Amino acid sequence: MNEKRINLKRWFFPYFLKHKRVVLLDLFCAALTTANEIVLPILVRRIAAVALDDLSKLTLQLIFTMAGLYALLKGIDMLAGYYMIYVGHSMGVEIEKSMREDMFAHLLHVPLRYYESTKVGQLMSRITTDLFDISEFSHHCPEEFFIFTVKLIASCAFLCTISPSLTAGAFIMLPFMFFGTLYFRRKMRAIFKERREIAGEVNAKTETSLLGIRVVKSFSGEDAETEKFNSESARLSGVQKSSYRYMARLNAMVRFFDGLMYVVMILLGGMFLRSGRITTADFTAYLLYVAMLISTIKRIVEFTEQFEKGMTGIARFAEVMEVQEEDGYLGAATDLHAVSGTVEFKNVTFAYDSAKGNVLTALDLTVNAGENVAIVGPSGSGKTTLCSLLSRFYDLSSGEILLDGVNINDLSLPQLRGAIGVVEQDVYLFSGTVKDNIRYGKPDATDEEIRAAARLAGAAEFIEKLPQQYDTFIGERGVMLSGGQKQRVSIARVFLKDPPLLVLDEATSALDNESEALVKRSLASLAKGRTTFTVAHRLSTVRTAAKIFVLTERGIEEIGTHQELMQKNGVYARLYRGMEED
């Protein structure tokens, strides 16, 4: 419980208190609507008392005065209710918007390691469903508890003035109801958290299956995917039923105790009427107040589901926001005004998981500015990892990487990554137009700069044949384009960025021969004058590299040109001949 309170103070109150004026006015309106309900039994009591005392005193003036007063209160109630529903919910929407924007911005700055162990579908659930529940919680929670508190105090005060003994007898059930509610709330909070997690799994499964629909259809995997989805769906249904079982038990408990309250009230009330300790008018008002109070208790119990959803949402929001962001995103110790591109790896050791051993151990490597080098080696030797470390996607276990003699840890991440252009085998294009995807390399680029980048990348020819040319919508992940076309768009994006360092990570390995030839020409043009790291499995693509580093599990085993390494007849030569035999 303490952890939840801490999360509430840290992760909810700062958003909530930004709207304190709206909240205060909302609570004032809640008080007005509550006054309407509190006054009604008093008016009924007054009319009943007059009628029972002397029916002739129940004049039309008195009746119209009572009715007019209640009509006035009802009019105020209508206006207050409008404010509570519209402005109150709008406040909740603003809180949801602020939290959603903060969560999304935070997710963009957390390390890649986080995404390796977290499903995107789970994050989608947190950023949509959870935050909607927080929105409802932020509006209704203060209202409901404020209204309940006002009604409880007002009812107890009024009932005690009528008959303290009768009130004590009727309200003896409230402590049992209170502790029973606390018990079920704890159970419901746990079940709602599990429910949210499984709902996230359903989202993740849906996303995975639909994004991979081509693979599903090509392997006739519809039945298998349906079975997997149905399994997750059944888990979700099971936990939903469990949450409703606890809700039903809570509701049954409340109904049991409010029934006992009425039984006690009828017994004691009847005896008090018989003995003359209470009047008929007082007993009538007493019944109305008890009925109002019990209906309020039931409303609070019904609100328990929404309350627990909101608390669960805040806890899950906090879990994401407490993930530490990448170090050094801003506030660099050093500023490089012009990057030439000299890169040095000094005694670099790295492990994704220390229990599984190092991927790179005490690695030393130097690349001069403007030099085109290749990183080759068997699968699993750490080629892609080496380039990921250059961009600080992961932090080193030990050692250092220098860019123009400056430790990359002393540079801000935007400056470091702004100096590096990456072209990968698995091209990711965003849903949008061709222009949108190329402009990603330079958000303030003009249309002419985008067209120039496309020409340099060899992409202009096919783009200009598209239905709307640069404004053509390319679909989710660029599904409307071929593999070679997507790769050339990604190269145009890097041309537009114009970085001094370039990383080509298996950039042509997934292409057919014709597309590969086109992309190779684009990459050769892109690499001119830039420090270039080419990670390659197909060694024929690196024969022209100025220097080839052969990386194995033992580190850099060989360095040289293609001809030098072939003459050496070592690891590189064996790999190259093995490729030719294949």
Buried (B, 14 or more C-beta within 10 A) or exposed (E): EEEBEEBBEEBBEEBBEBBEEBBEBBBEBBBBBBBBBBBBBBBBBBBBBBBEEEEEEBEEEBEEEBEEEBEEBEEBBEEBBEBBEEBBBEBBBBBBEBBBEBBEEBBEEBBEBBEEEBBBBBBBBBBEBBBBBBBBBBBBBBBBBBBBEBBBEBBBEBBBEBBEEBBEBBBEBBEEBEEBBEBBBEBBBBBBBBBBBBBBBBBBBBBBBEEBEEEBEEEEBEEEBEEBBEEBBEBBEEBBEBBEEBBEBBBEBBEBBBEBBBEBBEEBBEEBBEEEBBBEBBBBBBBBBBEBBBEBBBEBBBBBBBBBBBBBBBBBBBEBBEBEBBEBEEEBEBEBEEBBBBBBBBEBBBBBEEEEEBBBBEBEBBBBBBBBBBBBBBEEBBBBBBBBBBBBBBEBBEBBBBBBEBBBBBBBBEBBBBBBBBBBBEBEBEEBBBBBBBBBBBEEBEEEBBBBBBBBBBBBEBBEEBEEBBEBEBEEBBEBBEBBBBBBBBBBBBBBBEBBBBBBBBBBEBBEEEBBEBBBEBBEEBBEEBBBBBBBBEBEBBBEBEBBBBBBBEBBBBBBBBEEBBEEEBBBBEBBEEEEEE
